[in-house]
Amino acid sequence: MIQTPKFVTRLFPKQIWEYPKAKNGIYLTFDDGPIPGVTPWVLDQLAAHHAKATFFCIGDNVAKHPDIFSKVVAADHGIGNHTFSHCNGWKTSFKNYILDIEKCAAVLQGRLPGFVPFFRPPYGRITPKQAKVLHAGGYTIVMWSVLSKDYDQQISGEQCLKNVLKHIKPGSIVVFHDSLKAFKNLQYALPKVLEHCTQKGWQCKALAVLK
């Protein structure tokens, strides 16, 4: 499912799926990092196009690669919580799921004073009970309107690019992954998506700086 159907977004109205009122803003997001080699490459691509994005980080990866995380922060990109160990909300007990998110939050807050509590569930899988607790705790749960499927090793970089360009528009929240698994498709698609946005006059923005 590349583009999120409207009926899904209506079923979960408290989650952020897109920003329909955005006139020229595009919201690129990167899940699963930081990863050596991959995340620095993404940062270079974004910088070359004066683009900002939001990185939904795995706490364990932040703990392992604090220097790369610091580069993301220094470049003024948005930061979000993607759990500590990339756990599936449908397959993890309620208690352990919340604890994993809190563990990631502790890692992020220790390195990022004033951390904005944006959260994206791995695999997009979260239960209503889990979501209710996160909302009550001040989290904004961010989903997406366009899925690149860069992680799918059965598709080509060209198909990954088409997945995005066919559906992207002002207000779109687009999912990429700064992971080793996705890197081949990401290397092909991301520079072309950034060029497309530049040609359209769209500005790539970080979710975390939205008011």
Buried (B, 14 or more C-beta within 10 A) or exposed (E): EBBBEEEEBEEBEEBBBBBEEBEEBBBBBBBBBBBBEBBBBBBEBBEEBEBBBBBBBBBBBBBEBBEBBBBBBEBEBBBBBBBBBBBBBEEBEEEEBBBBBBBBBEBBEEBBEEBBBBBBBBEBEBBEEBBEBBBEEEBBBBBBBBBBBBBBEEBBBEBBBBBBEEBBEBBBBBBBBBBEBBBBBBBBBBBBBBEBBBEEEBBBBBBBEBE
